[in-house]
Amino acid sequence: MRWNERAKPSCGGEAEVACGALSSRSGPPGALATPGELTARAALRVARAAHLDELVGLLLDEALELGASAASLLLASDRAGELGLHADRHLPADVRRHLERVALDAPLLDAWAARTGRVQVLGGVCPLASGPSLTRELCARTGAQGVIAMPLFARDRCLGVLSSYLPHPPSRAGVDLEALAALFAVGLDSALARREMARVGSRAEAVQRSSADLGGGAAAPLDGRDLARRDQAEQALRESEERFRLSFENAPIGKAIVGLDGSFIRVNRVYCEIVGYPADELMRLRFQDITHPDDVDTDVDLAERLRRGEIPRYRLAKRYIHKDGRVIPVILHASMVRGANGAPIHYISQVEDVTERVRAEEERERLLAQLGAERRTLQAVFDHAPVPLVLIERNGAERVIANLHAIELAEGTPERSQFAGRVRRPDGTPVSLDELPSSRALRGETISDEEHVITRTDGSCRTFLIAAAPLRDGAGAIVGALVAAKDISPLKELERMREEWTSVIAHDLRQPISTIVLKASVLARQPQCSDKAGHILASAMQLNRMITDLLDASRLESRRLELTRAEVDLPALVRATVERAADATRGHRVDVEVLGEVPPLTADPGRLEQVLTNLLSNAARYGTPGTPIRIAVRRRGGEVLVAVENEGKDIAPEELPTLFARYYRTREAKAGSAVGVGLGLYIVRGLIEAHGGRVWAESASGKTTFQFTLPLA
């Protein structure tokens, strides 16, 4: 195998440098408009090059198109195992001297490319420090940060190496450098073959002229070496033409040779697939016949300018009419082939079907329009929402977006800093900036209907229910917060008036009740009136409890219920309450069971006794007479669980969720003789939730259990 023949893979052979070898699948550097457009343009230019010097110039230009600041073309030398500098662009003189003669074993990227037959890339993913020493030195002299070396192989022989010196690391993802190298190699091989034939022809003419000058009559025959060279050149030209034919026929994009009148001279398979016509039918048509009517004038005008030499080539986004009537969007690259005298011969067209790209762009435009409409709708909803809304975006600097109601509330843009010292809780406790709902939401907390009082600049106060939630991106990171506020100042005023009215009514009702209780107690001491007085006294006490329930319900609704907290021994409180509620549980044995150790907790003992009394009273009232009532107290994690169980008719499952609603009474309660307005369990729930606990009921198999929890901390 000669030095410039392409190396075949073999076991134990020279190892290929992993960081430099680049296949067409490995994400080569660069990103022009599209890889197809880059290849198409290069193919057009190679096809137009009539002479070696012209081809060399365009190869160096293409090397610069990869983003290079300098380029070189090394051709195989007649000396075995050497490359020599043939031409360059912008290389310093001292660099040229290093490239005049390059041995294949030199520490140079060009030599690596020639030895391996693979495109070599240095810089970026493969750092310069890992490259051959001479290449590193040349990069230092030229200021290059990357090098691409493309070996030009034809007929398994290395014709040369085209190198690009880049001022930045290679990053042209998507460009098939191997395909470009193969394309350039075919053109170079043909140009070299034509040059060799021209040399042989010139030598033959010179010999014939010399013979004639000497009076030789007949032309002197060429010697054996000239004939061998001519045969080799002719064979190389035939092989080059065959490669061009195969390249034309098997190109991955549509190719056509078009006459000056627009008629098709030759088309490849992909072109036929794009327009839907077989090749023999296209030979009877012109490109104007299959071009969309709206695009014909533009295409014809550009083709005419190209024919006149006003432009070297053109690129056009146009549409073909497929044989089945479909419209096919394409990108057309067109150039002109001219004769030795510059006269136009025919057009070369390369066509890329961009149907999928156009569909994707149309879908993108549709989605963008849809997104724009949705954004406008959301913006309108945000701007005209009947409550203040604030959107806080946190992308580096904090950005606050507010609707008109929020701006009116804040008396300006509602920046968090503007609320310093102006926000307090209903009990008067000030709220720091760090504890504002918006600040807590930005830390990931969700706030639901939290009551805050905001002092305005004129000194007036408004009460708001505020909700806030964090906003997260697709990865779950917090990118902002949304805050909503509802002005409940009018409702708070109504609550104040209702509580005041309730207090007045309760006070006015309790005065005559107190008189009734006093008189009934006196009458009860008289034997002849004791029974009737007892009924009067019981009714008066029942009425007094109903008034108390109404007052408690009013305070719960207005969030004005106050707890007097103290350390409570819950098991002891339960036992004491059972003793004091003996009258209410008459006819039932009450068993108290404390499971394990129950530590003291902080709570309002009076309110807890009210809860227990209410549950015991209900258990006795609706339980089967004579059956026991059981109370269990136990610790469960960080809370204490209390359960009050009675035996009797089950509560219907559909009624369980509404047992604790205000004024709700079960069907059994309504049908029975028990009196009440349906506030007892409502107050139980309010008192337990005020302590930070939960309450619920279960009823099955003739047993009903009310359970509640209280936090230990």
C-alpha positions in Angstrom: 0.0 0.0 0.0 1.4 3.4 -1.0 1.6 6.2 1.6 -1.3 8.1 0.2 -3.7 5.2 0.0 -6.6 5.2 2.5 -5.8 3.1 5.5 -8.1 0.1 6.1 -9.2 -0.8 9.6 -7.0 -3.6 11.1 -6.4 -5.2 14.4 -3.2 -4.0 16.1 -2.8 -1.1 13.7 -2.2 2.6 14.5 -4.7 3.8 17.1 -6.9 6.6 16.0 -6.9 9.7 18.2 -10.3 9.7 19.8 -10.6 13.4 20.4 -9.8 14.3 16.8 -11.6 11.7 14.8 -15.0 12.9 13.6 -17.6 11.0 11.8 -20.7 12.3 10.2 -22.8 11.2 13.2 -20.6 12.9 15.8 -22.0 16.4 15.8 -19.3 18.2 13.7 -18.6 21.9 14.3 -20.6 24.7 12.9 -24.2 25.6 12.2 -25.0 27.4 8.9 -28.5 28.0 7.8 -28.9 24.2 7.4 -26.4 21.4 6.7 -28.2 20.7 3.4 -27.8 24.3 2.3 -24.1 24.3 3.1 -23.5 21.0 1.1 -25.7 22.3 -1.7 -23.8 25.5 -2.1 -20.4 23.8 -1.9 -21.5 21.2 -4.6 -22.6 24.0 -6.9 -19.3 25.8 -6.6 -17.3 22.6 -7.1 -19.3 21.7 -10.2 -18.7 25.2 -11.7 -14.9 25.1 -11.2 -13.3 24.5 -14.6 -9.7 24.7 -13.7 -7.5 23.5 -10.8 -6.6 27.1 -9.8 -10.2 28.0 -9.7 -11.1 24.9 -7.6 -8.2 25.5 -5.2 -9.5 29.1 -4.6 -13.0 27.9 -3.9 -11.8 25.2 -1.6 -9.9 27.8 0.5 -13.0 30.0 0.5 -15.1 27.1 1.7 -12.6 26.5 4.5 -13.0 30.1 5.6 -16.8 29.6 5.5 -16.4 27.3 8.4 -15.6 30.3 10.5 -11.8 30.3 9.9 -9.5 33.2 9.9 -6.9 31.3 7.9 -6.8 28.2 5.7 -4.3 26.0 3.9 -4.4 23.3 1.2 -1.6 20.7 1.3 -1.3 18.4 -1.8 0.3 15.0 -2.0 3.9 15.4 -3.0 5.7 13.3 -5.6 8.0 12.3 -2.8 6.6 9.3 -1.0 5.2 10.1 2.5 5.1 13.8 2.1 2.6 16.7 1.8 3.4 20.1 0.5 1.7 23.5 0.8 -0.1 24.3 -2.5 -2.0 27.4 -1.5 -3.3 29.3 1.6 -5.4 32.2 2.8 -4.0 34.6 5.4 -1.3 32.4 6.8 1.8 34.2 8.2 5.0 33.7 6.3 6.7 31.7 9.1 3.7 29.3 9.2 3.9 28.8 5.5 7.6 27.8 5.9 6.6 25.0 8.3 4.0 23.7 5.8 6.1 23.7 2.7 7.1 20.1 3.2 5.3 17.9 5.8 6.1 14.3 6.5 3.2 12.0 7.3 4.7 11.2 10.7 5.0 14.9 11.6 3.3 16.1 14.8 0.7 18.0 12.8 -3.1 17.6 12.6 -2.9 17.7 8.8 -0.6 14.6 8.9 -3.0 12.8 11.3 -5.9 13.5 8.8 -3.8 12.1 5.9 -2.8 9.0 7.8 -6.2 8.1 9.2 -8.4 9.3 6.3 -10.7 10.9 8.8 -11.6 14.5 9.5 -9.7 15.8 12.5 -11.1 18.5 14.8 -9.1 20.2 17.6 -10.4 22.7 20.1 -13.6 22.9 22.2 -14.4 19.3 23.3 -10.9 18.2 22.3 -8.7 20.9 23.8 -5.6 22.2 21.9 -3.4 20.9 24.7 -4.2 17.4 23.6 -3.2 18.0 20.0 0.1 17.4 18.2 2.9 19.7 19.1 3.5 21.4 15.8 -0.2 22.2 15.4 -0.2 23.7 18.9 2.8 25.9 17.8 1.1 27.0 14.6 -2.1 27.9 16.5 0.0 30.0 18.9 1.5 31.8 15.9 -1.9 32.4 14.2 -3.9 33.0 17.4 -6.2 30.1 16.4 -8.3 28.4 19.1 -9.4 25.5 16.9 -8.4 23.6 13.8 -10.3 21.4 11.3 -8.3 19.2 9.0 -10.2 17.5 6.2 -8.4 14.8 4.2 -9.3 14.7 0.5 -9.4 11.1 -0.6 -10.4 9.8 -4.1 -10.0 6.3 -5.4 -8.6 5.4 -1.9 -5.7 7.8 -2.4 -5.0 10.9 -0.4 -4.8 13.9 -2.8 -4.2 16.4 0.0 -5.6 18.0 3.2 -7.7 21.2 3.5 -7.3 22.9 6.9 -9.2 25.7 8.7 -7.7 27.7 11.5 -10.5 29.1 13.7 -10.3 32.1 16.1 -12.7 30.2 18.4 -13.3 26.6 19.4 -15.2 24.7 16.7 -18.9 24.6 17.3 -20.7 24.1 14.0 -23.1 21.4 15.1 -25.0 19.7 12.3 -22.5 20.2 9.4 -21.3 16.9 7.9 -17.6 17.5 7.5 -17.0 14.0 6.1 -19.5 14.6 3.3 -17.9 18.0 2.5 -14.4 16.4 2.4 -15.7 13.7 0.0 -17.3 16.4 -2.2 -14.1 18.5 -2.3 -12.0 15.4 -3.0 -14.1 14.5 -6.1 -13.7 18.0 -7.5 -10.0 18.0 -6.8 -9.5 14.6 -8.4 -11.3 15.8 -11.6 -9.3 19.0 -11.7 -6.0 17.2 -11.3 -7.0 14.7 -14.0 -7.9 17.6 -16.4 -4.6 19.3 -15.6 -2.7 16.1 -16.4 -4.5 15.6 -19.7 -3.8 19.2 -20.6 -0.1 18.7 -19.8 0.0 15.6 -22.0 -1.8 17.3 -24.8 0.5 20.3 -24.6 3.5 18.1 -24.8 2.2 16.3 -27.8 1.6 19.6 -29.6 5.1 20.7 -28.7 6.6 17.5 -30.1 4.6 17.8 -33.3 5.7 21.5 -33.8 9.3 20.6 -33.2 9.1 17.8 -35.8 7.6 20.1 -38.3 10.2 22.8 -37.7 12.9 20.2 -38.3 11.3 19.4 -41.7 10.2 16.1 -40.5 7.0 15.8 -42.5 5.1 13.4 -40.3 4.4 14.2 -36.6 6.8 12.6 -34.2 5.1 10.0 -32.1 4.7 10.4 -28.4 7.1 8.4 -26.3 6.0 5.6 -24.0 5.9 7.8 -20.9 3.7 10.4 -22.6 1.3 7.8 -23.8 1.1 6.2 -20.3 0.5 9.6 -18.7 -2.3 10.3 -21.3 -3.9 6.9 -20.7 -3.7 7.5 -16.9 -5.2 10.9 -17.2 -8.0 9.7 -19.5 -8.8 6.9 -17.1 -8.8 9.2 -14.1 -11.1 11.6 -15.9 -13.5 8.7 -16.8 -13.5 7.6 -13.2 -14.0 11.2 -12.0 -16.9 11.6 -14.3 -18.4 8.3 -13.1 -18.1 9.5 -9.5 -19.8 12.8 -10.4 -22.6 10.8 -12.1 -23.0 8.6 -9.0 -22.8 11.6 -6.7 -25.5 13.3 -8.9 -27.8 10.3 -8.9 -27.5 9.4 -5.2 -27.4 12.9 -3.7 -29.6 13.2 -0.6 -31.2 16.4 -2.2 -32.8 17.1 -5.5 -30.5 17.9 -8.4 -31.3 19.0 -11.9 -29.4 20.3 -15.0 -31.6 22.8 -16.7 -31.2 24.3 -20.1 -31.2 28.1 -20.8 -34.8 27.9 -21.9 -35.8 26.3 -18.6 -36.1 22.7 -20.0 -34.8 19.8 -18.0 -31.7 18.1 -19.3 -31.1 15.8 -16.4 -32.6 15.2 -13.0 -31.8 12.8 -10.1 -34.1 10.4 -8.2 -34.7 12.8 -5.2 -35.8 15.6 -7.5 -38.3 13.3 -9.1 -39.6 12.3 -5.7 -40.0 15.9 -4.7 -42.1 16.9 -7.7 -43.8 13.6 -8.3 -42.8 13.2 -12.0 -40.7 10.4 -13.5 -37.5 11.6 -15.2 -38.8 10.9 -18.8 -41.8 13.2 -18.2 -39.7 16.0 -16.7 -37.5 15.9 -19.9 -40.6 17.2 -21.8 -41.2 20.0 -19.3 -39.6 23.3 -18.2 -39.1 24.3 -14.6 -41.7 27.0 -15.2 -44.3 24.3 -15.8 -44.0 22.8 -12.3 -43.4 26.1 -10.4 -46.2 27.7 -8.4 -47.8 30.5 -10.6 -47.1 33.1 -7.9 -43.3 32.1 -7.9 -42.6 31.9 -11.6 -41.8 35.5 -12.3 -39.4 35.7 -9.4 -37.6 32.5 -10.4 -37.4 33.5 -14.1 -36.1 37.0 -13.3 -33.3 35.5 -11.0 -32.4 32.9 -13.7 -32.1 35.6 -16.3 -29.9 37.7 -14.1 -27.8 34.7 -13.4 -27.5 34.0 -17.2 -26.4 37.6 -17.8 -23.7 37.3 -15.1 -25.2 39.9 -12.9 -25.2 37.5 -9.9 -22.9 34.4 -9.4 -25.7 32.2 -8.0 -29.1 32.6 -6.2 -31.0 31.0 -3.4 -34.8 31.1 -3.5 -37.6 29.8 -1.3 -40.2 28.8 -3.8 -43.1 26.3 -4.3 -43.5 23.5 -6.8 -46.8 22.0 -7.9 -46.6 18.2 -7.3 -48.0 16.0 -10.0 -50.9 15.1 -7.7 -51.6 18.8 -7.2 -50.0 19.3 -3.8 -48.0 22.4 -3.1 -44.4 21.5 -2.2 -42.3 24.3 -0.5 -38.6 24.0 -1.4 -35.3 25.9 -1.1 -33.7 26.2 -4.5 -29.9 26.8 -5.1 -29.1 27.7 -8.7 -25.8 28.4 -10.5 -24.6 28.7 -14.0 -22.1 26.5 -15.9 -20.1 28.5 -18.5 -17.8 27.6 -21.3 -14.1 28.5 -21.6 -15.2 31.8 -23.3 -17.6 32.6 -20.4 -20.7 31.8 -22.5 -23.6 30.3 -20.4 -24.1 26.5 -21.1 -26.8 25.4 -18.6 -28.1 25.9 -15.1 -27.4 23.6 -12.1 -30.2 23.5 -9.6 -30.2 21.8 -6.2 -33.5 21.6 -4.3 -34.2 20.8 -0.7 -37.8 19.8 0.3 -38.7 21.9 3.3 -42.3 20.7 3.7 -41.7 19.4 7.2 -39.9 22.6 8.2 -42.7 24.8 6.8 -45.2 22.7 8.7 -43.2 23.0 11.9 -43.0 26.8 11.3 -46.7 27.1 10.7 -47.4 25.0 13.8 -45.0 27.2 15.7 -46.8 30.3 14.5 -50.1 28.8 15.4 -48.9 27.9 18.9 -47.4 31.4 19.3 -50.7 33.0 18.2 -52.6 30.7 20.6 -50.2 31.5 23.4 -50.5 35.2 22.6 -54.3 35.0 22.8 -54.1 33.0 26.1 -51.7 35.6 27.5 -54.1 38.4 26.6 -57.0 36.6 28.1 -55.0 35.9 31.3 -53.9 39.5 31.4 -57.5 40.7 31.1 -58.6 38.4 33.8 -55.7 39.5 36.0 -56.3 43.2 35.3 -60.1 43.2 35.8 -60.3 40.6 38.7 -62.7 42.0 41.3 -60.1 41.5 44.1 -56.5 42.9 44.4 -54.0 40.5 42.8 -50.2 40.8 43.0 -47.8 38.7 40.9 -44.2 38.6 42.2 -41.6 37.4 39.7 -38.2 36.4 41.0 -35.8 36.0 38.2 -32.7 37.6 39.6 -34.2 41.0 40.5 -37.7 40.9 42.0 -40.5 42.2 39.7 -43.9 43.1 41.0 -47.0 43.1 38.7 -50.3 44.3 40.2 -53.8 44.9 39.0 -55.7 48.1 39.5 -57.4 47.0 42.8 -54.0 46.1 44.2 -52.5 49.4 43.2 -55.4 51.2 44.8 -55.0 49.2 48.0 -51.2 49.9 48.2 -51.7 53.5 47.0 -49.1 52.8 44.4 -47.1 49.7 43.2 -47.4 47.2 46.0 -43.7 46.6 46.7 -43.2 44.6 49.9 -41.1 47.3 51.4 -44.0 49.7 51.3 -45.9 47.7 53.9 -43.2 48.0 56.6 -44.9 48.8 59.9 -48.4 49.0 58.2 -49.6 45.4 58.7 -50.9 43.8 61.8 -52.9 40.8 62.9 -56.5 41.1 64.2 -55.2 41.0 67.8 -52.9 44.0 67.1 -49.6 42.0 66.7 -47.4 43.7 64.1 -46.4 41.7 61.0 -42.8 42.0 59.9 -41.8 42.2 56.2 -40.3 38.7 56.5 -43.7 37.4 57.8 -45.9 39.0 55.1 -47.9 36.4 53.2 -45.9 37.3 50.0 -42.6 36.7 51.7 -43.7 33.3 53.1 -45.1 32.3 49.7 -41.7 33.0 48.2 -40.2 30.6 50.7 -42.6 27.9 49.5 -45.5 28.3 52.0 -49.1 28.4 50.9 -51.4 30.8 52.9 -55.2 30.5 52.8 -57.5 33.3 53.9 -55.3 34.8 56.6 -56.7 38.0 58.2 -54.6 41.1 58.2 -55.3 44.7 59.1 -53.5 47.3 56.9 -53.1 50.9 57.9 -53.4 53.4 55.0 -51.5 56.6 54.6 -54.4 58.6 55.9 -54.4 56.6 59.1 -57.5 54.6 58.4 -57.5 50.8 58.7 -58.8 48.2 56.4 -59.1 44.5 57.1 -58.2 41.9 54.4 -58.4 38.2 53.9 -55.1 37.4 52.2 -54.2 34.2 50.3 -50.8 33.5 48.8 -49.1 30.7 47.0 -45.6 30.0 45.5 -45.2 29.8 41.7 -42.9 27.0 40.5 -41.3 26.2 37.2 -41.3 22.8 35.5 -38.4 21.6 37.7 -40.2 22.6 40.9 -38.0 25.6 41.7 -39.8 28.7 43.1 -39.9 31.5 40.5 -42.4 33.8 42.1 -45.6 34.1 44.1 -49.2 35.1 43.6 -51.1 37.0 46.3 -54.8 37.7 46.4 -56.6 39.9 48.9 -60.2 40.5 49.7 -61.3 43.7 51.6 -63.6 42.4 54.3 -63.8 45.7 56.2 -67.6 46.1 55.5 -68.1 42.5 56.8 -66.0 43.2 59.9 -68.2 46.2 60.6 -71.3 44.1 60.2 -69.8 41.4 62.5 -69.1 44.1 65.1 -72.6 45.4 64.8 -74.0 41.8 65.0 -71.9 41.0 68.0 -72.9 44.2 69.7 -76.6 43.5 68.9 -76.2 39.9 70.1 -74.6 41.0 73.3 -77.4 43.5 73.9 -80.1 40.9 73.2 -78.3 38.3 75.4 -78.0 40.8 78.2 -81.7 41.9 77.9 -82.8 38.2 77.8 -80.7 37.1 80.7 -82.2 39.7 83.0 -85.7 38.2 82.9 -84.2 34.7 82.9 -82.3 35.5 86.0 -85.6 36.6 87.6 -87.4 33.5 86.5 -84.6 31.3 87.9 -84.7 33.2 91.2 -88.5 32.9 91.5 -88.5 29.3 90.5 -85.9 28.4 93.0 -88.0 30.0 95.8 -91.1 28.1 94.6 -89.2 24.9 94.4 -88.7 25.0 98.2 -92.5 24.7 98.6 -93.6 21.1 98.5 -96.8 21.8 96.6 -95.0 23.7 93.8 -91.7 21.8 93.7 -92.4 19.7 90.6 -93.8 22.6 88.5 -91.0 25.0 89.7 -88.5 22.3 88.8 -89.8 22.3 85.2 -89.7 26.1 85.1 -86.1 26.1 86.4 -84.9 23.5 83.9 -86.5 25.4 81.0 -84.9 28.7 82.1 -81.5 27.0 82.4 -81.9 25.5 78.9 -82.8 28.9 77.5 -79.7 30.4 79.3 -77.5 27.7 77.6 -79.0 28.6 74.2 -78.1 32.2 74.7 -74.6 31.3 75.6 -74.3 29.2 72.5 -75.6 32.0 70.4 -72.9 34.3 71.8 -70.1 31.8 71.3 -71.3 31.1 67.7 -71.2 34.9 67.0 -67.7 35.2 68.4 -66.5 32.2 66.3 -67.9 33.6 63.1 -66.3 37.0 63.8 -63.0 35.4 64.8 -63.3 37.2 68.2 -63.3 34.2 70.4 -60.5 34.5 72.9 -58.8 31.6 74.7 -57.4 31.8 78.2 -54.6 29.3 77.9 -52.9 27.5 80.9 -51.2 24.2 81.5 -53.8 21.5 81.6 -53.7 18.0 83.0 -56.2 16.6 80.4 -57.0 13.2 82.1 -57.8 15.1 85.4 -59.9 17.6 83.5 -61.9 14.8 81.8 -62.6 13.1 85.1 -63.7 16.4 86.8 -66.0 17.2 83.8 -67.6 13.8 84.1 -68.4 14.4 87.7 -69.8 17.9 87.1 -71.9 16.6 84.1 -73.5 13.9 86.2 -77.0 15.4 85.8 -76.6 15.6 82.0 -75.6 11.9 81.8 -78.1 10.5 84.3 -79.1 7.0 83.3 -75.7 6.2 81.7 -72.5 4.9 83.3 -69.5 7.0 82.2 -66.2 5.1 81.9 -62.9 7.1 81.6 -59.8 5.2 80.2 -56.4 6.8 80.0 -54.1 4.8 77.7 -50.4 5.3 78.5 -48.8 8.5 79.7 -50.5 11.8 78.6 -48.3 14.8 79.2 -49.7 18.2 80.1 -50.7 20.6 77.3 -51.4 24.3 77.0 -55.1 25.0 76.5 -58.1 26.9 77.8 -59.5 24.5 80.5 -62.9 26.2 80.6 -63.4 25.8 76.8 -62.2 22.2 76.9 -64.7 21.5 79.6 -67.4 23.1 77.5 -66.4 20.8 74.6 -66.5 17.7 76.8 -69.8 18.6 78.4 -71.4 19.1 75.0 -70.2 15.7 73.8 -71.3 14.0 77.0 -74.7 15.6 76.8 -75.1 14.5 73.1 -74.0 11.0 74.0 -76.5 10.7 76.8 -79.3 12.4 74.8 -79.0 10.2 71.7 -77.6 7.0 73.2 -79.7 4.0 74.2 -80.9 4.4 77.8 -78.9 2.4 80.3 -75.9 1.9 78.0 -72.4 3.1 79.0 -70.6 6.1 77.7 -66.9 5.5 77.2 -64.2 8.2 77.1 -60.6 7.3 76.0 -57.6 9.6 76.3 -54.2 8.8 74.8 -51.2 10.3 73.2 -50.6 9.9 69.5 -47.4 11.4 68.3 -47.3 15.1 68.9 -50.9 15.3 69.9 -53.5 14.0 72.3 -56.5 12.1 71.1 -59.8 12.1 73.0 -62.7 9.8 72.0 -66.3 9.9 73.4 -68.3 6.8 72.4 -72.0 5.9 73.0 -74.2 3.0 71.9 -77.4 3.7 69.9 -78.8 4.2 66.5 -76.2 4.9 63.8 -75.9 8.3 62.2 -76.6 8.1 58.5 -73.2 8.2 56.5 -74.4 11.1 54.4 -75.0 13.2 57.5 -71.6 12.7 59.0 -69.8 15.3 56.9 -72.4 18.0 57.9 -72.7 17.2 61.6 -70.5 20.2 62.6 -72.2 22.7 60.4 -73.9 25.7 62.0 -77.6 25.1 62.8 -77.5 21.5 61.5 -79.6 18.9 63.3 -79.8 15.2 62.2 -83.1 13.8 61.1 -83.3 11.8 64.3 -82.8 15.0 66.4 -85.5 16.8 64.5 -87.9 13.9 64.9 -87.2 13.4 68.6 -88.1 15.4 71.6 -84.6 16.9 72.3 -84.5 20.6 72.1 -81.7 22.7 70.6 -80.9 25.0 67.6 -78.0 23.0 66.1 -75.1 25.0 67.5 -73.5 22.6 70.0 -71.3 20.6 67.6 -70.6 23.8 65.5 -69.2 25.4 68.7 -67.3 22.2 69.5 -65.5 22.3 66.1 -64.8 26.0 66.5 -63.3 25.6 70.0 -61.1 22.6 68.9 -59.9 24.3 65.8 -59.1 27.4 67.8 -56.8 25.2 69.8 -55.1 24.0 66.6 -56.8 20.6 66.7 -59.3 18.5 64.6 -62.7 16.9 65.3 -64.7 14.3 63.5 -67.3 11.6 64.0 -67.7 7.9 63.1 -70.8 5.9 63.4 -71.2 2.2 62.6 -72.5 -1.1 64.1 -74.6 0.6 66.8 -71.8 2.8 68.1 -71.1 6.5 67.5 -67.8 8.0 68.4 -66.8 11.7 68.4 -63.0 12.2 68.4 -60.9 15.3 68.6 -57.1 16.0 68.8 -55.2 18.7 70.6 -51.5 19.6 69.8 -49.0 19.1 72.6 -46.7 21.9 71.4 
